[in-house]
Amino acid sequence: MIADVITFAKKALAAFPGLAFAGLDVAVTAEGPTLIEINPMPDRMGAARCGVPMIAYLKSNGLDHLLP
């Protein structure tokens, strides 16, 4: 099931190529993953505490200018 959610999230983010980092609220329903919302300005510090490798991702993709 988690693999389905990850695939779904990747497809959802691909629809917004200008977003380098976003928070997705996804509900898992009987029909599969459903997108609730995309937050283009998620809590980056919270994401870092949860193990999201944001800094490494941004640096490796030439997006250092987005770092605080």
Secondary structure per residue as TSV (DSSP state, phi and psi in degrees):
chain	resnum	aa	ss	phi	psi
A	1	M	-	360.0	-42.7
A	2	I	H	-63.2	-33.5
A	3	A	H	-62.6	-37.3
A	4	D	H	-65.0	-39.5
A	5	V	H	-66.9	-42.8
A	6	I	H	-64.2	-44.4
A	7	T	H	-60.8	-43.7
A	8	F	H	-60.8	-45.5
A	9	A	H	-63.5	-40.8
A	10	K	H	-62.4	-40.9
A	11	K	H	-66.9	-40.4
A	12	A	H	-63.3	-45.1
A	13	L	H	-66.9	-32.6
A	14	A	H	-62.9	-23.4
A	15	A	T	-73.3	-11.3
A	16	F	-	-127.1	75.0
A	17	P	T	-63.0	-17.2
A	18	G	T	-79.8	-9.6
A	19	L	-	-92.5	118.8
A	20	A	S	-88.1	-24.2
A	21	F	S	-152.9	130.3
A	22	A	-	-153.1	157.0
A	23	G	E	-101.2	133.1
A	24	L	E	-115.4	131.8
A	25	D	E	-99.6	115.0
A	26	V	E	-123.3	130.6
A	27	A	E	-104.1	140.5
A	28	V	E	-98.4	116.4
A	29	T	E	-112.5	177.4
A	30	A	T	-61.3	-26.1
A	31	E	T	-88.9	-4.6
A	32	G	E	116.6	-173.0
A	33	P	E	-62.5	140.7
A	34	T	E	-131.1	130.5
A	35	L	E	-78.7	125.2
A	36	I	E	-90.4	-51.5
A	37	E	E	-162.6	160.3
A	38	I	E	-115.9	126.8
A	39	N	E	-108.2	108.7
A	40	P	S	-74.5	-9.4
A	41	M	S	-129.6	62.9
A	42	P	-	-71.6	170.0
A	43	D	-	-70.7	99.1
A	44	R	H	-66.6	-35.1
A	45	M	H	-67.8	-40.5
A	46	G	H	-62.5	-40.7
A	47	A	H	-63.6	-39.6
A	48	A	H	-64.2	-38.3
A	49	R	H	-69.7	-22.7
A	50	C	T	-89.9	3.2
A	51	G	T	92.7	11.4
A	52	V	-	-74.7	120.2
A	53	P	-	-78.1	57.4
A	54	M	H	-62.6	-48.8
A	55	I	H	-61.8	-47.4
A	56	A	H	-61.9	-41.0
A	57	Y	H	-62.2	-48.7
A	58	L	H	-62.7	-45.0
A	59	K	H	-63.8	-42.3
A	60	S	H	-71.8	-15.8
A	61	N	T	-107.7	16.2
A	62	G	T	67.3	29.0
A	63	L	-	-113.0	32.4
A	64	D	G	-56.2	-29.4
A	65	H	G	-64.6	-14.2
A	66	L	G	-86.7	-9.9
A	67	L	-	-74.4	146.6
A	68	P	-	-69.4	360.0
